[in-house]
């Protein structure tokens, strides 16, 4: 999967995860790739249910790299 395939189009809010270990917002790209946004990074921001995927590149890129690295191990 390539970054360009994830950031074109839109993302949709998928779920909110709140555990003792982590608190995250999860979004899904139009191509099906899911990625988390750490709740600590949401202060002062507005996260819509649907938005432009390019706005989320900051979180898509590192998660995509992590997923790809895990596949090669």
Backbone torsions as a table, in degrees:
resi	resn	phi	psi	omega
1	UNK	NA	140.0	-178.6
2	UNK	-110.8	152.5	-179.9
3	UNK	-57.4	-42.5	-178.1
4	UNK	-60.0	-33.5	178.6
5	UNK	-70.2	-25.6	-179.4
6	UNK	-84.6	-36.0	-171.7
7	UNK	-91.3	-9.3	174.4
8	UNK	-86.2	141.6	-177.6
9	UNK	93.7	-147.2	-174.2
10	UNK	-122.5	166.0	170.1
11	UNK	-119.7	153.7	176.4
12	UNK	-126.0	141.9	175.2
13	UNK	-64.8	132.6	-178.7
14	UNK	-107.4	-49.0	-176.7
15	UNK	-167.2	163.1	175.9
16	UNK	-114.8	126.3	-179.3
17	UNK	-114.0	125.0	179.9
18	UNK	-134.3	97.8	179.2
19	UNK	-119.6	177.5	177.0
20	UNK	-65.1	-25.8	-175.8
21	UNK	-89.9	-40.0	-175.6
22	UNK	-151.8	156.3	174.6
23	UNK	-131.2	120.7	-173.5
24	UNK	-143.3	152.1	166.4
25	UNK	-98.6	133.3	177.9
26	UNK	-112.0	131.9	177.3
27	UNK	-120.3	158.7	177.5
28	UNK	-127.7	133.9	177.5
29	UNK	-79.8	165.6	178.8
30	UNK	-60.3	-27.3	179.7
31	UNK	-85.2	3.5	176.3
32	UNK	96.7	-6.7	179.9
33	UNK	-72.2	128.3	179.2
34	UNK	-106.4	144.3	-179.0
35	UNK	-147.4	151.4	-179.9
36	UNK	-97.7	155.2	170.2
37	UNK	-123.1	116.1	178.9
38	UNK	-59.5	133.3	-176.4
39	UNK	-59.1	-31.1	179.7
40	UNK	-60.7	-24.1	-177.8
41	UNK	-90.1	5.6	-176.7
42	UNK	-98.8	-3.5	-176.4
43	UNK	-59.0	126.9	178.2
44	UNK	78.1	6.7	-177.4
45	UNK	-111.8	161.0	174.9
46	UNK	-113.9	123.6	178.0
47	UNK	-113.1	113.4	-178.7
48	UNK	-81.4	163.1	176.8
49	UNK	-67.7	-30.1	177.5
50	UNK	-140.7	137.1	-177.5
51	UNK	-156.0	173.7	176.8
52	UNK	-68.2	130.9	-179.0
53	UNK	-63.6	-32.0	-178.7
54	UNK	-59.6	-29.9	178.2
55	UNK	-66.2	-18.4	-174.1
56	UNK	-104.7	9.5	-178.2
57	UNK	-56.2	-32.6	179.8
58	UNK	-55.4	-33.2	-179.0
59	UNK	-102.3	-27.9	179.9
60	UNK	-66.9	-48.3	-175.0
61	UNK	-55.1	-54.5	-177.4
62	UNK	-67.1	-33.1	179.7
63	UNK	-70.7	-38.2	177.0
64	UNK	-62.0	-42.8	177.6
65	UNK	-62.5	-40.9	179.6
66	UNK	-64.2	-43.3	-179.6
67	UNK	-64.8	-45.0	179.8
68	UNK	-63.9	-39.8	178.2
69	UNK	-65.2	-38.2	179.4
70	UNK	-66.8	-31.9	178.4
71	UNK	-67.6	-34.2	-177.6
72	UNK	-80.7	-15.3	179.3
73	UNK	-78.7	NA	NA
